[in-house]
Amino acid sequence: MTSSRDTTTHRTGAGRESAPVVVGAERGAAGMGLVGVVALAVGNMVGTSIWTLPASLAEVAGPLAVVAWIVTAGGYWFVARSYARLGARWPITGGPYVFAREAFGERVAFVVVWSYWLSATLGNAAIVTGVIGYAAGIVPGLHGAPVAQFIAAQVLLWGLCALNILGVRHSARLGIVLMVVTIAALVGTAATALPQVDVAHFTPFAPHGWGALAPACALIVWAYSGVESATVPAGEVRGGGATIARGTMLGYWIATLTYLAAAVAVTGTIATAELAATARPLALVAERTVGAWAGVAVGLAALGSNVATLNGWILLAGRIPVQAAADGLVPSALARLHPRTGTPATALVVGTTIPAALLLLYFSRSLLGVFSFLVLLAILTTLVPHLVTCAAERRLADRDGTRYDAAVRRRAQREAPVAIAFVLWTMLGVGREAALWGLVAIAAGVPLQRWVRTSRH
């Protein structure tokens, strides 16, 4: 198995040799242990998803959303297993890009890194919007004030960017603290709400028909975007592949159990029409089942949870293109490391500039409208890396006898095709408008690739 600090060369799809980029090497820091990895995975999943998505799900599917959570959790178990196995065998910074390059070469790898980077940067605009949505319910000056919302969002984005430039250890510490706050608040809310569930809120169970299941599952993909998080900063993980694999599956299970408990609690205590109209569903549940003070407390916890998610995805957005830049597939400046901290400062700044610019949408759409649009766009661009990763494992399991023993190869051969089928099915539920915009965004990377290839040669 390859060590996380291994700097031996590997082949790119063009047949050239390049060494894995060791982020943080200048300070000799492999900064995340198992707890930090789990916090990154949980924080990147349990953020805006469970705090905000119940409103969108209620509008799309009604109480059928509970089934959608179960179906999506089942499908993503197979996806998580693929990431855990691949992360254990290729613990190189870059995650999905590395797996696609090893299996299919640099053309497919470019599509993956471009799509994944888009999903992270677009998603960060949605995540910070979720933070401001919850803050607007607590801070009177933010409610209905686009200028104040815009300024607050910019301060948050650039403040976390600066924290990540300082180093992964600082980011990991913040993530661990906020993960504890998040899980405690969600479990506490679900525990008080579940005994008060009213079965009347589950009827009609499928107000838009069972055909709404696929669109609902596609929305929930947003909640599972992040299951791959441990594989992206792999070069900064203590314990290498073993820690990445354990952290991935622990993160999956913690997030899934939390999701299911919260989904039942929300659906069973708030009428569908009212749920679809609120930007802070969990806080509303706490208000109804405990009291006004609980709604404020949950709102504050939601803020912390959303900040943890934004922090984690800013970390990822700064690392997704690093190895591809070193391999010559995207501009080489994105592989540049800070001389003192060893962090990919240029990629972090560029990755933060895009969501910062997208926040101009605050002046043309409602806050919830901005969130829903950006989520749908980010969902398609994150499904592409998931699809290619699962296909990559199927190919690599057949081809690489040094990393896959017979037992693991058989499991991969059974599980990867199920993951592929599930991801394809959720792609169908994204919808025509989001699919069109997502494909346009992915296609926009083609001129960039050609320019970089021409410059390289």
Secondary structure as the mmCIF struct_conf table of DSSP 4:
data_model
#
loop_
_struct_conf.conf_type_id
_struct_conf.id
_struct_conf.beg_label_comp_id
_struct_conf.beg_label_asym_id
_struct_conf.beg_label_seq_id
_struct_conf.end_label_comp_id
_struct_conf.end_label_asym_id
_struct_conf.end_label_seq_id
TURN_TY1_P TURN_TY1_P1 SER A 4 ARG A 5
STRN STRN1 HIS A 10 ARG A 11
TURN_TY1_P TURN_TY1_P2 GLY A 13 ALA A 14
BEND BEND1 GLY A 15 GLY A 15
STRN STRN2 GLU A 17 SER A 18
HELX_LH_PP_P HELX_LH_PP_P1 ALA A 19 VAL A 21
TURN_TY1_P TURN_TY1_P3 VAL A 23 GLY A 24
HELX_RH_3T_P HELX_RH_3T_P1 ALA A 25 ARG A 27
TURN_TY1_P TURN_TY1_P4 GLY A 28 GLY A 28
STRN STRN3 MET A 32 MET A 32
HELX_RH_AL_P HELX_RH_AL_P1 LEU A 34 MET A 45
BEND BEND2 VAL A 46 GLY A 47
HELX_RH_AL_P HELX_RH_AL_P2 THR A 48 ALA A 61
HELX_RH_3T_P HELX_RH_3T_P2 GLY A 62 LEU A 64
HELX_RH_AL_P HELX_RH_AL_P3 ALA A 65 ARG A 89
TURN_TY1_P TURN_TY1_P5 THR A 93 GLY A 95
HELX_RH_AL_P HELX_RH_AL_P4 PRO A 96 PHE A 104
HELX_RH_AL_P HELX_RH_AL_P5 GLU A 106 ALA A 136
TURN_TY1_P TURN_TY1_P6 GLY A 137 ILE A 138
HELX_RH_3T_P HELX_RH_3T_P3 PRO A 140 LEU A 142
TURN_TY1_P TURN_TY1_P7 HIS A 143 GLY A 144
HELX_RH_AL_P HELX_RH_AL_P6 PRO A 146 LEU A 166
HELX_RH_AL_P HELX_RH_AL_P7 VAL A 168 ALA A 193
HELX_RH_3T_P HELX_RH_3T_P4 LEU A 194 GLN A 196
HELX_RH_3T_P HELX_RH_3T_P5 VAL A 199 PHE A 202
BEND BEND3 PRO A 204 PHE A 205
TURN_TY1_P TURN_TY1_P8 PRO A 207 HIS A 208
HELX_RH_3T_P HELX_RH_3T_P6 TRP A 210 ALA A 212
HELX_RH_AL_P HELX_RH_AL_P8 LEU A 213 TYR A 224
TURN_TY1_P TURN_TY1_P9 SER A 225 GLU A 228
HELX_RH_3T_P HELX_RH_3T_P7 SER A 229 THR A 231
TURN_TY1_P TURN_TY1_P10 VAL A 232 PRO A 233
HELX_RH_3T_P HELX_RH_3T_P8 ALA A 234 GLU A 236
STRN STRN4 VAL A 237 VAL A 237
TURN_TY1_P TURN_TY1_P11 ARG A 238 GLY A 239
HELX_RH_AL_P HELX_RH_AL_P9 GLY A 240 THR A 269
BEND BEND4 ILE A 270 ILE A 270
HELX_RH_AL_P HELX_RH_AL_P10 THR A 272 ALA A 277
BEND BEND5 ALA A 279 ALA A 279
HELX_RH_AL_P HELX_RH_AL_P11 PRO A 281 THR A 289
TURN_TY1_P TURN_TY1_P12 VAL A 290 VAL A 290
HELX_RH_AL_P HELX_RH_AL_P12 ALA A 292 ALA A 317
TURN_TY1_P TURN_TY1_P13 GLY A 318 PRO A 321
HELX_RH_AL_P HELX_RH_AL_P13 VAL A 322 ALA A 326
TURN_TY1_P TURN_TY1_P14 ASP A 327 GLY A 328
BEND BEND6 LEU A 329 VAL A 330
HELX_RH_3T_P HELX_RH_3T_P9 SER A 332 ALA A 335
HELX_LH_PP_P HELX_LH_PP_P2 ARG A 336 HIS A 338
TURN_TY1_P TURN_TY1_P15 PRO A 339 THR A 341
BEND BEND7 THR A 343 THR A 343
HELX_RH_AL_P HELX_RH_AL_P14 ALA A 345 LEU A 358
HELX_RH_3T_P HELX_RH_3T_P10 LEU A 359 PHE A 363
TURN_TY1_P TURN_TY1_P16 SER A 364 SER A 364
BEND BEND8 ARG A 365 ARG A 365
HELX_RH_AL_P HELX_RH_AL_P15 LEU A 367 ARG A 399
TURN_TY1_P TURN_TY1_P17 GLY A 401 ARG A 403
HELX_RH_AL_P HELX_RH_AL_P16 ALA A 406 LEU A 428
TURN_TY1_P TURN_TY1_P18 GLY A 429 GLY A 429
BEND BEND9 VAL A 430 VAL A 430
HELX_RH_AL_P HELX_RH_AL_P17 ARG A 432 ALA A 443
TURN_TY1_P TURN_TY1_P19 ALA A 444 ALA A 444
HELX_RH_AL_P HELX_RH_AL_P18 GLY A 445 ARG A 456
#
